[in-house]
Amino acid sequence: MRIRETAVSLLLTALLAASGAAQAGTAGQAQGSARVTAVRASAAPAIDGRGDDATWASAPKISDFRQFQPVEDGAPSFRTEFQVAYDDHNLYVFVRAHDPHPDSILRSLTRRDQRGPSDQIAVIIDSYDDNRSGFDFNVNPDGVKRDYAISNDGNEDASWNGIWDVATVVDAEGWAAEFRIPLSQLRFADAPTHTFGLGVWRDIERYKERVSWPLYRPSRQGFVSQMGSLDGIDGVGSSSSLEVTPYTVAKSVTRAQTAGGFDHAQKIAIGGDLKYGITPNVTLDATVNPDFGQVEADPATLNLSAFETFLSERRPFFVEGTGLYRFQINCYAVVDCNTNEGLFYSRRIGRAPLLLNAYGEPSTPTATPIAAAAKLTGRTGSGLSFGMLDAVTLGVEGSDERTVEPRTNYAVLRAKQDLRNGRADVSVIGTAVNRALDDWTSPFMHRDAYAGGASFRNRFGDTDYELEGSFMASRVGGSAEAITRTQMNAVHYFQQPGLDLDLDSARTSLTGTAAEIKLGKFGGGITRFQTSYVRQSSGFDVNDLGYLRRADRQDWSTWAALNFNTPRWIYRTLRINGNHWETWNTDGLRLDNAWNTNVHMDLDNNWNVHAGATAGSLGESWCDRCTRGGPALRISPGLFPWFGVNGDDRMFAVPSMWVNLSYGDEGKSHGYSLSPSVDFRVSTRLQASVGANISHDTNDTQWFDNIVDEDGTTHYTFARLDQRTVSMNLRVNYTARPNLTFELYGEPFASDGTYTSFRELSATPDADDYDARYADYTPMTGERRGFNVQQLRTNAVMRYEYRPGSTLFLVWAHGRQAERFGPVSPHGRTWHEDYRDLLDLHPDNT
């Protein structure tokens, strides 16, 4: 179905883009010429923000800052200057931010790593001087610290928390920041003399102005590659560093156990984290019996699709440094990588026991204990980044000593080599999962699972054109029963009739491959584009340690954009995007043909507006997952408009509203969702936000069940689902000091739905006429069926960082949940009735 035409179009696009790249000049070339020399400090300066030490009297001052927002290469409103010094163990930076009206400097006292509406100074250090990686140290006038690890010339890992000091002062000249950054927190080669990449940025929040040294150009690709050079760092030692963080947790858990009582469990746990700098460029991170009680609860969801819900990683050990281990699937400009699919999904480690619902009991742990985990990461002077991760989870037993999760070992190997000064790279990854299965778990789980991948990226010369590609392969092994289950799950559906897929119940392994190729332009001028082709074979499966929604898929997508970054009339920036994608399974059956356009505008008053629409399933399109393993179903075109607006974040109350609409199934399916919210900046210490997500959807083709009658005939049944969901979220953040904070998060959630108009798939699911695709079917005569789901999740956390890197948490986690399925009232329920009943449920408290 036009696959040949797709390949030809992709090739022509690539040739035209390469031709344009050859004429593009040096639009993407890094700065390179901006340099500063660090002086050796004879005595360590006092970190007090005043800059009156002898060291700063001899260090040269650099003041040639330029504006990059809202005007690229514009003149700054105020003067900024900085100096750099060092000794055997630390790097020192003093930044003076001049301001003739210091009483107008915007300030916001928040916890570490939280950005409020305030001025800011950032020091960015590329200690490898590789134009790709680095560390970002930020501070605001109230001394609130934020830091990031940077990879891939711009990806920021906010989970990285370095141990460093900074002091700030607001005075008659404006404000100043004095940094002490231990060299042990940076990564660099062992050499007698060092050159670091360096950038210094300043935000003047009341003007929404950003300035930098050297000039950063948003119109170019990447930002580490645009930094200047820091010279003169000589004789720095290469001694190893050690950080040990032991912990103890006392925990009281109260939750429902039986109809006649509640379980009151008192638990004490000990463990610890270790970070050891083996060399200046190789680091070992390890954890034993980790506890993540301070981590915010996952948001409430109700999943009625065939695909698994993705949950973001929130646990610090696994979040930090994930940039190196990321190897994404289905990641291209049209979807903006928001599918989250990849070969490594750390939430598999310590997951909820797979057989919890089958063999579990109320006292069974809801998360698999992690015995130990370790990460070894490093980078050589030649640009080779490498990482090794290994984790062991303990076995979990349910009722009658039946195993609900076996002991498991997870391993990841990753390596990435930068080439041509960061303009190209090649990388490989390997993952492995091995389980100690028994009679209880062998029919349901893979005994072993392996996956591997290789990728390349090449930027053509000094242009903004890039070509990327990757190839992946997977193998899972286990009992014949487990592999049969795998073939029949929603990732594969080998049992689906009408396709060239063979369900083999004797198999004890399953293999597959995947590939991607992408060509794009990401900087220079106002135009951007990317065209991509991705493919996964029917047997590709990485879900033991990765995340993949479905296999048996190929997609060709093209994105084009116009970016106007020079302020005009009422806007500061304007971005106009156009997208097209076409998707097939590997048999060539077209699953989607869609066009999308969207517009994003940052207004001159600091509000921003967004709007867009997608027209999908154009032409002859099919759904091969709608029947949950049954025949493919013809689907009708749909229209999905949306828009949003966000207020000026400098106001006391910042409003936001997002609206999504949907129309499909020839008008028989329709819906809307509203997401209003307001952020309150009560004071520099106290911030709060309240929001809601309100949706009402009528889906005329909601899958209901696959019912096998007495004759052995399978009826693929559908119904009209009328579903209403109301969730709210509340956040309160109070900061007594940057190292002493209180945070409260709460989310009540209620969703109910009613099934009517039951039908089954007809003998002509490919009919042009919508109604001819279905036939009347009544699984339960005269009875309305539906569901009502209620959840409440809250976290309250007090955090006290009593010394850099050492923290005390006091946490209260509170939850209530009820799920009702079956007959429902024909009159439905109101959302306040759901919320009232929710508060009557007995809570789980930790």
URMODA-V169380 format. One line per field, one symbol per residue. burial: I if it has 16 or more other ideal C-beta (glycine too) atoms within 10 Angstrom, else O. A space follows every 50 residues. Layout:
# URMODA-V169380
burial->???
This chain:
# URMODA-V169380
burial->IOOOOIOOIIOOOOOOIOOOIOOIOOIIOIIOOIOIOIIIIOOOIOIOIO IOIOIIOOIOOIOOIIIIIIOIOIOIOIOIIIIIIIIOOIIIIIIIIIIO OOOOIIIIIIIIOIOIIIIIIIIIIIIIIIIIIIIIIIIIIIIIIIIIII IIIOOIIOIIIIIIOIIIIIOOOIIIIIIIIOIIIIIIIOOOOIIIIIII IIIIIIIIIIIIIIIIIOIIIIIIIIIIIIIIIOOIOOOOIOIOOOIOIO OOOOIOOOOOOOOOOOOOOOIOIOIOIOOIIIIIIIIIIIIOIIIIIOII OIOOOIOOOOOOIOIIIIIIIIIIIIIIIIIIIIIOOOIIIIIIIIIIII IIIIIIOOIIOOOIIOOIIIIOIIIIIIIOOOIOIIIIIIIIIIIIIIOO OIIIIIIIOIIIIIIIIIOOOIIIIOIOIIIIIIIOIOOIIIOOIIIIII IIIIIOIIIIOOIIIIIIIIOIIIIIIIIOOIIIOIIIIOIIIIOIOOIO IOOOOOIOIIOIOIIIIIIIIIIIOOOIIIIIIIIIIIIIIIIIIIIIII IIIIIIIIIIIOIOIOIOOOIIIIIOIOIIIIIIIIIOIIIIIIOIOIOI IIIOOIIIOIOIOIOIIOOOIIIIIIIIIIIIIIIIIIOIOIIIOIIOIO OOOIOIOIOOOIOIIOOIIIIOIOIOIOIIIOOIIOIIIOIOIOIOIIII IIIIIOOOOOOOOOIIIIIIIIIIIIIIIOIIIIIOOIIOIIIIIIIIII IIIIIOOIIIIIOOIOOOOIOOIIOOIOOOOOOOIIIIIIIIIIIOIIIO IOOOOOIOOOOOIIIIIIOOOOOIOOOOOOIOOIIOIIOOOOIIII
